[in-house]
Structure formats: C-alpha cells, structure tokens
C-alpha cells in the first residue's frame, strides 16, 4: 500500500475546483493525520470562509497529478492552489 499524507485543500469560492494549498515551490500544509478545523482556520486565516477547506488524504502518485499552480491574491500571490492539469 502506498504511503499517504493529509494535505490542506481548498475549493476557492466553491467554484467546483479543489486544489492543494501550497506555495509556488510546492511547499504544502501536510500532516500525517487529518487536519483539525482549528489547524485549517489557522492556515487559511481570515479567508477560511472563501476557501471551503478540507483535509484530503493523498498518495504520492495522486499528489503528482496536481501540476498546475495558480497564485491567490488573498495570500500576496505567494500561496495558491495546485490543480490537476485537466481542471
């Protein structure tokens, strides 16, 4: 069985596109256990309401599918969402 980890993900403004929350270098909010509501609130800050946050368990092969990154102005274009190429 492939090793999995938990990643913070978001569907910005509930547009139907869930992406992994990370910076341009691919640094993500990752954990060996599912993120709590408090951890998600802390990571997303005042924009948590817009983010429709979820902690999602992904294997390395699944994570590799998230190749297209879009910066978020709400996070000074430093942090954004990585999407699958077909999203």
C-alpha positions as CSV (number, residue, x, y, z in Angstrom):
1,X,0.0,0.0,0.0
2,X,1.3,3.4,-0.9
3,X,2.1,5.8,1.9
4,X,-0.4,8.6,2.2
5,X,-0.4,12.0,3.9
6,X,-3.0,14.6,4.6
7,X,-3.0,17.9,2.6
8,X,-4.9,21.1,3.1
9,X,-7.1,21.6,0.0
10,X,-9.5,24.3,-1.0
11,X,-12.3,24.9,-3.4
12,X,-11.9,28.7,-3.7
13,X,-15.4,30.4,-3.6
14,X,-17.0,26.9,-4.2
15,X,-16.2,27.0,-7.9
16,X,-16.0,23.2,-8.1
17,X,-12.2,23.1,-8.5
18,X,-10.5,21.6,-5.4
19,X,-6.7,22.2,-5.3
20,X,-3.9,21.6,-2.9
21,X,-3.0,24.7,-0.9
22,X,0.8,25.4,-1.4
23,X,3.4,27.9,-2.5
24,X,5.0,28.2,-5.9
25,X,7.8,25.8,-4.8
26,X,5.2,23.1,-3.9
27,X,5.6,23.6,-0.1
28,X,2.2,22.5,1.2
29,X,0.4,22.2,4.6
30,X,0.9,18.5,5.1
31,X,0.4,16.2,8.1
32,X,0.5,12.5,8.9
33,X,-3.0,12.9,10.5
34,X,-6.2,14.6,9.2
35,X,-6.1,18.4,9.9
36,X,-8.4,19.7,12.5
37,X,-10.8,22.6,12.0
38,X,-8.5,24.8,14.2
39,X,-5.5,23.9,12.0
40,X,-7.4,24.8,8.8
41,X,-8.6,28.0,10.4
42,X,-5.0,28.9,11.3
43,X,-3.6,28.1,7.9
44,X,-6.2,30.0,5.9
45,X,-6.6,32.9,8.3
46,X,-9.3,35.4,7.6
47,X,-10.1,33.9,4.2
48,X,-11.1,30.5,5.6
49,X,-14.7,31.2,4.7
50,X,-13.8,31.7,1.0
51,X,-11.7,28.6,0.8
52,X,-14.2,25.7,1.6
53,X,-11.3,23.9,3.2
54,X,-10.8,20.2,3.5
55,X,-8.0,17.9,4.7
56,X,-7.6,15.3,2.0
57,X,-5.5,12.2,2.1
58,X,-3.3,11.7,-0.9
59,X,-0.8,9.1,-2.0
60,X,2.4,10.3,-3.7
61,X,1.1,9.3,-7.2
62,X,-2.1,11.2,-6.6
63,X,-0.3,14.3,-5.5
64,X,1.9,14.2,-8.6
65,X,-1.3,14.8,-10.7
66,X,-1.5,18.4,-9.2
67,X,0.8,20.1,-11.7
68,X,-0.9,23.5,-12.5
69,X,-0.4,26.2,-9.9
70,X,-2.5,29.4,-9.6
71,X,-1.5,32.1,-7.0
72,X,-4.1,33.7,-4.8
73,X,-4.0,37.5,-4.4
74,X,-5.5,37.0,-0.9
75,X,-2.2,35.4,0.1
76,X,0.0,38.0,-1.7
77,X,0.4,35.6,-4.6
78,X,2.9,33.7,-2.5
79,X,0.4,30.9,-1.7
80,X,-2.1,29.5,-4.1
81,X,-3.7,26.3,-5.3
82,X,-2.2,23.4,-7.3
83,X,-4.8,21.8,-9.6
84,X,-4.8,18.7,-11.7
85,X,-4.0,19.6,-15.3
86,X,-7.5,18.8,-16.5
87,X,-9.2,21.2,-14.1
